Amino acid sequence: MSRKSRGKKINFIFPSVAVQMSGFLSFFIILKN
């Protein structure tokens, strides 16, 4: 049970970090242009 919740936590954190990174990249590209 604890292992399952741990995996769920990782699956929740990883996408949020990816979204943050993609948002930062798009913001940087807009500034560059």
PQR file with spaces between the fields and no chain letter, atoms N, CA, C, O and H, PARSE charges and radii, in Angstrom:
ATOM       1  N    MET     1       0.842   -1.206    0.000 -0.4000 1.5000
ATOM       2  CA   MET     1       0.000    0.000    0.000 -0.0000 2.0000
ATOM       3  C    MET     1       0.886    1.269    0.000  0.5500 1.7000
ATOM       4  O    MET     1       0.651    2.199   -0.772 -0.5500 1.4000
ATOM       5  N    SER     2       1.891    1.286    0.867 -0.4000 1.5000
ATOM       6  CA   SER     2       2.761    2.462    0.951 -0.0000 2.0000
ATOM       7  C    SER     2       3.516    2.653   -0.367  0.5500 1.7000
ATOM       8  O    SER     2       3.740    3.781   -0.804 -0.5500 1.4000
ATOM       9  H    SER     2       2.082    0.531    1.494  0.4000 1.0000
ATOM      10  N    ARG     3       3.905    1.537   -0.994 -0.4000 1.5000
ATOM      11  CA   ARG     3       4.634    1.624   -2.266 -0.0000 2.0000
ATOM      12  C    ARG     3       3.740    2.243   -3.342  0.5500 1.7000
ATOM      13  O    ARG     3       4.200    3.036   -4.164 -0.5500 1.4000
ATOM      14  H    ARG     3       3.723    0.621   -0.639  0.4000 1.0000
ATOM      15  N    LYS     4       2.464    1.871   -3.326 -0.4000 1.5000
ATOM      16  CA   LYS     4       1.528    2.388   -4.332 -0.0000 2.0000
ATOM      17  C    LYS     4       1.352    3.906   -4.151  0.5500 1.7000
ATOM      18  O    LYS     4       1.370    4.657   -5.127 -0.5500 1.4000
ATOM      19  H    LYS     4       2.091    1.226   -2.659  0.4000 1.0000
ATOM      20  N    SER     5       1.181    4.348   -2.898 -0.4000 1.5000
ATOM      21  CA   SER     5       1.002    5.773   -2.641 -0.0000 2.0000
ATOM      22  C    SER     5       2.271    6.535   -3.024  0.5500 1.7000
ATOM      23  O    SER     5       2.208    7.669   -3.500 -0.5500 1.4000
ATOM      24  H    SER     5       1.167    3.738   -2.106  0.4000 1.0000
ATOM      25  N    ARG     6       3.419    5.899   -2.810 -0.4000 1.5000
ATOM      26  CA   ARG     6       4.687    6.545   -3.151 -0.0000 2.0000
ATOM      27  C    ARG     6       4.769    6.767   -4.671  0.5500 1.7000
ATOM      28  O    ARG     6       5.169    7.839   -5.124 -0.5500 1.4000
ATOM      29  H    ARG     6       3.470    4.978   -2.424  0.4000 1.0000
ATOM      30  N    GLY     7       4.392    5.760   -5.439 -0.4000 1.5000
ATOM      31  CA   GLY     7       4.402    5.883   -6.891 -0.0000 2.0000
ATOM      32  C    GLY     7       3.428    6.954   -7.347  0.5500 1.7000
ATOM      33  O    GLY     7       3.701    7.699   -8.288 -0.5500 1.4000
ATOM      34  H    GLY     7       4.067    4.889   -5.071  0.4000 1.0000
ATOM      35  N    LYS     8       2.273    7.024   -6.663 -0.4000 1.5000
ATOM      36  CA   LYS     8       1.269    8.030   -7.024 -0.0000 2.0000
ATOM      37  C    LYS     8       1.841    9.431   -6.803  0.5500 1.7000
ATOM      38  O    LYS     8       1.609   10.338   -7.603 -0.5500 1.4000
ATOM      39  H    LYS     8       2.051    6.419   -5.899  0.4000 1.0000
ATOM      40  N    LYS     9       2.594    9.599   -5.707 -0.4000 1.5000
ATOM      41  CA   LYS     9       3.176   10.899   -5.388 -0.0000 2.0000
ATOM      42  C    LYS     9       4.163   11.314   -6.484  0.5500 1.7000
ATOM      43  O    LYS     9       4.158   12.463   -6.926 -0.5500 1.4000
ATOM      44  H    LYS     9       2.783    8.863   -5.057  0.4000 1.0000
ATOM      45  N    ILE    10       5.010   10.370   -6.921 -0.4000 1.5000
ATOM      46  CA   ILE    10       5.992   10.658   -7.969 -0.0000 2.0000
ATOM      47  C    ILE    10       5.264   11.021   -9.264  0.5500 1.7000
ATOM      48  O    ILE    10       5.648   11.964   -9.955 -0.5500 1.4000
ATOM      49  H    ILE    10       5.014    9.437   -6.562  0.4000 1.0000
ATOM      50  N    ASN    11       4.216   10.268   -9.585 -0.4000 1.5000
ATOM      51  CA   ASN    11       3.460   10.526  -10.816 -0.0000 2.0000
ATOM      52  C    ASN    11       2.788   11.890  -10.752  0.5500 1.7000
ATOM      53  O    ASN    11       2.540   12.502  -11.791 -0.5500 1.4000
ATOM      54  H    ASN    11       3.904    9.502   -9.024  0.4000 1.0000
ATOM      55  N    PHE    12       2.488   12.379   -9.546 -0.4000 1.5000
ATOM      56  CA   PHE    12       1.841   13.685   -9.401 -0.0000 2.0000
ATOM      57  C    PHE    12       2.873   14.814   -9.487  0.5500 1.7000
ATOM      58  O    PHE    12       2.603   15.867  -10.067 -0.5500 1.4000
ATOM      59  H    PHE    12       2.690   11.882   -8.702  0.4000 1.0000
ATOM      60  N    ILE    13       4.056   14.586   -8.906 -0.4000 1.5000
ATOM      61  CA   ILE    13       5.087   15.637   -8.862 -0.0000 2.0000
ATOM      62  C    ILE    13       5.729   15.809  -10.241  0.5500 1.7000
ATOM      63  O    ILE    13       5.954   16.937  -10.681 -0.5500 1.4000
ATOM      64  H    ILE    13       4.275   13.732   -8.435  0.4000 1.0000
ATOM      65  N    PHE    14       6.024   14.702  -10.924 -0.4000 1.5000
ATOM      66  CA   PHE    14       6.754   14.776  -12.201 -0.0000 2.0000
ATOM      67  C    PHE    14       6.029   15.622  -13.248  0.5500 1.7000
ATOM      68  O    PHE    14       6.657   16.495  -13.847 -0.5500 1.4000
ATOM      69  H    PHE    14       5.841   13.786  -10.566  0.4000 1.0000
ATOM      70  N    PRO    15       4.725   15.400  -13.497 -0.5600 1.5000
ATOM      71  CA   PRO    15       4.028   16.214  -14.508  0.2800 2.0000
ATOM      72  C    PRO    15       4.027   17.700  -14.161  0.5500 1.7000
ATOM      73  O    PRO    15       4.150   18.537  -15.055 -0.5500 1.4000
ATOM      74  N    SER    16       3.890   18.039  -12.887 -0.4000 1.5000
ATOM      75  CA   SER    16       3.867   19.453  -12.502 -0.0000 2.0000
ATOM      76  C    SER    16       5.212   20.106  -12.803  0.5500 1.7000
ATOM      77  O    SER    16       5.269   21.259  -13.230 -0.5500 1.4000
ATOM      78  H    SER    16       3.790   17.359  -12.161  0.4000 1.0000
ATOM      79  N    VAL    17       6.300   19.356  -12.575 -0.4000 1.5000
ATOM      80  CA   VAL    17       7.642   19.883  -12.870 -0.0000 2.0000
ATOM      81  C    VAL    17       7.801   20.052  -14.379  0.5500 1.7000
ATOM      82  O    VAL    17       8.375   21.039  -14.841 -0.5500 1.4000
ATOM      83  H    VAL    17       6.253   18.419  -12.227  0.4000 1.0000
ATOM      84  N    ALA    18       7.290   19.083  -15.148 -0.4000 1.5000
ATOM      85  CA   ALA    18       7.393   19.151  -16.616 -0.0000 2.0000
ATOM      86  C    ALA    18       6.610   20.365  -17.131  0.5500 1.7000
ATOM      87  O    ALA    18       7.070   21.069  -18.031 -0.5500 1.4000
ATOM      88  H    ALA    18       6.824   18.282  -14.773  0.4000 1.0000
ATOM      89  N    VAL    19       5.439   20.602  -16.563 -0.4000 1.5000
ATOM      90  CA   VAL    19       4.619   21.752  -16.983 -0.0000 2.0000
ATOM      91  C    VAL    19       5.344   23.055  -16.648  0.5500 1.7000
ATOM      92  O    VAL    19       5.345   24.000  -17.437 -0.5500 1.4000
ATOM      93  H    VAL    19       5.066   20.031  -15.833  0.4000 1.0000
ATOM      94  N    GLN    20       5.963   23.090  -15.455 -0.4000 1.5000
ATOM      95  CA   GLN    20       6.699   24.283  -15.034 -0.0000 2.0000
ATOM      96  C    GLN    20       7.864   24.553  -15.993  0.5500 1.7000
ATOM      97  O    GLN    20       8.106   25.694  -16.385 -0.5500 1.4000
ATOM      98  H    GLN    20       5.962   22.323  -14.813  0.4000 1.0000
ATOM      99  N    MET    21       8.583   23.478  -16.365 -0.4000 1.5000
ATOM     100  CA   MET    21       9.730   23.627  -17.260 -0.0000 2.0000
ATOM     101  C    MET    21       9.279   24.102  -18.638  0.5500 1.7000
ATOM     102  O    MET    21       9.894   24.993  -19.223 -0.5500 1.4000
ATOM     103  H    MET    21       8.386   22.551  -16.046  0.4000 1.0000
ATOM     104  N    SER    22       8.194   23.502  -19.160 -0.4000 1.5000
ATOM     105  CA   SER    22       7.704   23.871  -20.499 -0.0000 2.0000
ATOM     106  C    SER    22       7.220   25.327  -20.479  0.5500 1.7000
ATOM     107  O    SER    22       7.423   26.065  -21.443 -0.5500 1.4000
ATOM     108  H    SER    22       7.694   22.778  -18.685  0.4000 1.0000
ATOM     109  N    GLY    23       6.590   25.729  -19.391 -0.4000 1.5000
ATOM     110  CA   GLY    23       6.126   27.105  -19.275 -0.0000 2.0000
ATOM     111  C    GLY    23       7.296   28.073  -19.244  0.5500 1.7000
ATOM     112  O    GLY    23       7.240   29.143  -19.851 -0.5500 1.4000
ATOM     113  H    GLY    23       6.425   25.129  -18.608  0.4000 1.0000
ATOM     114  N    PHE    24       8.365   27.695  -18.531 -0.4000 1.5000
ATOM     115  CA   PHE    24       9.560   28.533  -18.451 -0.0000 2.0000
ATOM     116  C    PHE    24      10.229   28.637  -19.817  0.5500 1.7000
ATOM     117  O    PHE    24      10.686   29.709  -20.215 -0.5500 1.4000
ATOM     118  H    PHE    24       8.410   26.826  -18.038  0.4000 1.0000
ATOM     119  N    LEU    25      10.282   27.503  -20.539 -0.4000 1.5000
ATOM     120  CA   LEU    25      10.907   27.491  -21.874 -0.0000 2.0000
ATOM     121  C    LEU    25      10.123   28.386  -22.831  0.5500 1.7000
ATOM     122  O    LEU    25      10.715   29.157  -23.586 -0.5500 1.4000
ATOM     123  H    LEU    25       9.911   26.632  -20.216  0.4000 1.0000
ATOM     124  N    SER    26       8.799   28.287  -22.803 -0.4000 1.5000
ATOM     125  CA   SER    26       7.972   29.098  -23.702 -0.0000 2.0000
ATOM     126  C    SER    26       8.138   30.586  -23.357  0.5500 1.7000
ATOM     127  O    SER    26       8.175   31.432  -24.251 -0.5500 1.4000
ATOM     128  H    SER    26       8.318   27.661  -22.190  0.4000 1.0000
ATOM     129  N    PHE    27       8.237   30.898  -22.068 -0.4000 1.5000
ATOM     130  CA   PHE    27       8.428   32.274  -21.622 -0.0000 2.0000
ATOM     131  C    PHE    27       9.777   32.807  -22.109  0.5500 1.7000
ATOM     132  O    PHE    27       9.882   33.951  -22.551 -0.5500 1.4000
ATOM     133  H    PHE    27       8.207   30.211  -21.342  0.4000 1.0000
ATOM     134  N    PHE    28      10.817   31.949  -22.021 -0.4000 1.5000
ATOM     135  CA   PHE    28      12.153   32.333  -22.468 -0.0000 2.0000
ATOM     136  C    PHE    28      12.172   32.581  -23.976  0.5500 1.7000
ATOM     137  O    PHE    28      12.808   33.520  -24.456 -0.5500 1.4000
ATOM     138  H    PHE    28      10.731   31.020  -21.663  0.4000 1.0000
ATOM     139  N    ILE    29      11.463   31.719  -24.718 -0.4000 1.5000
ATOM     140  CA   ILE    29      11.407   31.862  -26.185 -0.0000 2.0000
ATOM     141  C    ILE    29      10.700   33.169  -26.544  0.5500 1.7000
ATOM     142  O    ILE    29      11.112   33.865  -27.472 -0.5500 1.4000
ATOM     143  H    ILE    29      10.947   30.956  -24.329  0.4000 1.0000
ATOM     144  N    ILE    30       9.636   33.502  -25.810 -0.4000 1.5000
ATOM     145  CA   ILE    30       8.893   34.737  -26.076 -0.0000 2.0000
ATOM     146  C    ILE    30       9.803   35.946  -25.813  0.5500 1.7000
ATOM     147  O    ILE    30       9.793   36.914  -26.573 -0.5500 1.4000
ATOM     148  H    ILE    30       9.301   32.937  -25.056  0.4000 1.0000
ATOM     149  N    LEU    31      10.585   35.880  -24.733 -0.4000 1.5000
ATOM     150  CA   LEU    31      11.502   36.975  -24.408 -0.0000 2.0000
ATOM     151  C    LEU    31      12.580   37.096  -25.482  0.5500 1.7000
ATOM     152  O    LEU    31      12.961   38.202  -25.865 -0.5500 1.4000
ATOM     153  H    LEU    31      10.593   35.094  -24.115  0.4000 1.0000
ATOM     154  N    LYS    32      13.068   35.956  -25.966 -0.4000 1.5000
ATOM     155  CA   LYS    32      14.133   35.964  -26.976 -0.0000 2.0000
ATOM     156  C    LYS    32      13.624   36.600  -28.263  0.5500 1.7000
ATOM     157  O    LYS    32      14.345   37.354  -28.917 -0.5500 1.4000
ATOM     158  H    LYS    32      12.758   35.057  -25.655  0.4000 1.0000
ATOM     159  N    ASN    33      12.385   36.296  -28.623 -0.4000 1.5000
ATOM     160  CA   ASN    33      11.808   36.875  -29.835 -0.0000 2.0000
ATOM     161  C    ASN    33      11.434   38.335  -29.550  0.5500 1.7000
ATOM     162  O    ASN    33      10.927   39.027  -30.434 -0.5500 1.4000
ATOM     163  H    ASN    33      11.799   35.684  -28.092  0.4000 1.0000
